[in-house]
Amino acid sequence: MHGYRAHPGAHWFPWLHEELAAGGIDVTPRIAQTHAIYSDNDPIVPPQASAALAARLHSTVHVIPHGGHFLTTDGFTTFPAILPILKPAP
């Protein structure tokens, strides 16, 4: 879930942890499936590179239009679009 040089205490990660925990969702790390979430205009990691990695990992792909690199400078202090991906279906 973290990008290069990112860590759980920065960006929108603390917000996401709080949202999931408040909904009773276990946030213990484990891998049952993979999702690749990337932007179509990332200036740091070319979308083609993200797509290639997603294909190698057999990930479900979610492209966020005009998201940049999902940094606070790109306007990302929260990231509600990823909640449906991470929350289990009822």
C-alpha positions as CSV (number, residue, x, y, z in Angstrom):
1,M,0.0,0.0,0.0
2,H,3.0,2.3,0.5
3,G,4.9,3.9,-2.3
4,Y,8.6,4.6,-2.4
5,R,9.8,6.4,0.7
6,A,6.3,6.4,2.2
7,H,5.5,5.0,5.7
8,P,2.3,4.5,7.7
9,G,2.7,7.7,9.7
10,A,2.6,10.1,6.7
11,H,0.3,11.3,3.9
12,W,-3.2,9.9,4.1
13,F,-2.2,6.6,5.7
14,P,-3.2,7.6,9.2
15,W,-6.6,8.7,8.0
16,L,-7.1,5.4,6.2
17,H,-6.1,3.4,9.3
18,E,-8.6,5.3,11.4
19,E,-11.4,4.9,8.9
20,L,-10.9,1.1,8.6
21,A,-10.4,0.6,12.4
22,A,-13.5,2.7,13.1
23,G,-15.5,0.4,10.8
24,G,-14.3,-2.7,12.7
25,I,-12.0,-3.8,9.9
26,D,-8.9,-5.7,11.0
27,V,-5.9,-3.8,9.8
28,T,-3.4,-6.7,10.4
29,P,-1.1,-7.0,7.4
30,R,-1.8,-10.0,5.2
31,I,-2.1,-10.7,1.5
32,A,-5.1,-12.5,0.2
33,Q,-5.4,-10.5,-3.0
34,T,-3.6,-7.6,-4.6
35,H,-4.9,-4.3,-6.0
36,A,-2.9,-1.8,-7.9
37,I,-4.2,1.8,-7.4
38,Y,-2.5,4.3,-9.5
39,S,-3.1,7.6,-11.3
40,D,-3.2,8.2,-15.1
41,N,-1.0,11.2,-14.7
42,D,1.6,10.3,-12.1
43,P,4.7,12.5,-12.6
44,I,7.0,10.3,-10.5
45,V,6.0,6.7,-11.6
46,P,4.8,6.4,-15.2
47,P,1.4,4.8,-15.3
48,Q,2.8,2.3,-17.8
49,A,5.2,1.1,-15.1
50,S,2.4,0.7,-12.6
51,A,0.3,-1.2,-15.1
52,A,3.2,-3.5,-15.9
53,L,3.8,-4.3,-12.2
54,A,0.1,-4.8,-11.6
55,A,0.1,-7.4,-14.5
56,R,3.0,-9.2,-13.0
57,L,1.3,-9.4,-9.6
58,H,-2.1,-10.3,-11.2
59,S,-3.6,-7.4,-9.4
60,T,-7.0,-5.9,-9.8
61,V,-6.3,-2.5,-11.3
62,H,-7.9,0.8,-10.2
63,V,-6.8,3.9,-12.1
64,I,-7.6,7.2,-10.4
65,P,-8.0,10.0,-13.0
66,H,-5.8,13.0,-12.5
67,G,-4.5,11.8,-9.1
68,G,-0.8,12.7,-9.6
69,H,1.3,10.7,-7.2
70,F,-1.4,10.9,-4.4
71,L,0.6,13.4,-2.4
72,T,-0.7,16.1,-0.2
73,T,0.6,18.5,-2.8
74,D,-1.7,16.7,-5.3
75,G,-4.6,17.4,-3.0
76,F,-4.6,14.0,-1.2
77,T,-5.0,14.3,2.6
78,T,-7.9,11.8,2.5
79,F,-8.5,9.1,-0.1
80,P,-12.2,8.0,0.0
81,A,-12.0,6.4,-3.4
82,I,-10.0,3.5,-2.0
83,L,-12.4,2.6,0.9
84,P,-14.7,0.4,-1.3
85,I,-11.6,-1.5,-2.5
86,L,-10.4,-2.2,1.1
87,K,-13.7,-2.8,2.9
88,P,-15.2,-6.3,2.7
89,A,-18.5,-6.7,1.0
90,P,-21.4,-7.1,3.5
